[in-house]
């Protein structure tokens, strides 16, 4: 039972993280993507103001969205191979289970 819950929680984590990473760079729900306090603090402390320009670029946003798509793909793969993942976590040999 613990193995099943572990896989289910991993799937939910991948789905939520993927959904967030796909939408966060383009949505203004949490404020403008490149104008947040943490980013300004890091660029000021490091002495590299170009960090803010890099994070604001469309290339960087696309990369973050790509990571979100990858997370969603992992979640769907785990859903498709749910029983196999549970057996692997339980320590059962996949050849013996067939």
N, C-alpha and C positions, 0 to 999 in steps of 0.2 A: 504494500500500500504506500509506503514511504517513497518507493521508486516512482510510482505513478504520479504522486503529488510533486515530486522533484521535477519530472518532465513537464507536467502541466504548468508549474510556476515558471520554468524556463521559457516555455512557449509564450506565456502571458507577458513575461519580461521582454522578450524579443519583439512581440507585437506592439507593445506600448512604446518601447524605445524607438522602434522603427517608425511608428506613426509620428512620434514627436520629432525625430530627426528629419523626416520628410517635410513636415509643416513648419517647424520653428524658423528656418532661415527666411521664409517667405511671408510668414504671418506677422502682423503687428500686435498680436494679443499681449505679448510680454514687452512691448516697446520696440523701437527700431533695432534691428539686428546688430548694427555696428556701433551703436551709441549707447552702450551700457556702462555702468560704473566699474565693473570688474575689468572690462577690456581697457577702459581709460586708465585705471589704476596700474594695470600691468604695463601698458605702453609708456606711462610716465615714469614708473620705477625702473624699467629696463633701459630707458633712454632711447627706445626705438619707436618713434611715432609711426613708422611704416607698418607696424603690426596692425593698427586700426585700419589702414587702407587695404591690407591683405585680407583681413577678415570681412571687410565690406565688399570685396570683389565678387562678381558673379561666379567666378571659377571656384572660389572657396565655398560659396553657398551650394553650388552644384555638387561639390565633393561631399559636403555634409548630407545633402539629399541622397547621394549615392550610397553612403553608409546606412541611411535609413532603409533604402530599398534592399540592401544586403541583409539587414536585420529581418526585414519582412520575409525575404526568401528563406533564411534560416528557419524562421518560425513555421513557414508552410512546409518545409522539408521535414521538420520535426513532427508536425502533425501527420504527414504522410507515412512516416516511419516510427510511429509512436510505440508500438509493441517492441520493435527492435531496440529502441533506445532504453525502454524499461528493462529489457533483458540484459543489456550491456551494463546498466547501473547495478542491477542485482548480482552481476558477476557470473551469470550463466553463459555457457559456451553457445554461441549462435549456431554452430554446426550441430551440436547435440540436441538443440531445441527443435530442429527441423525434422 
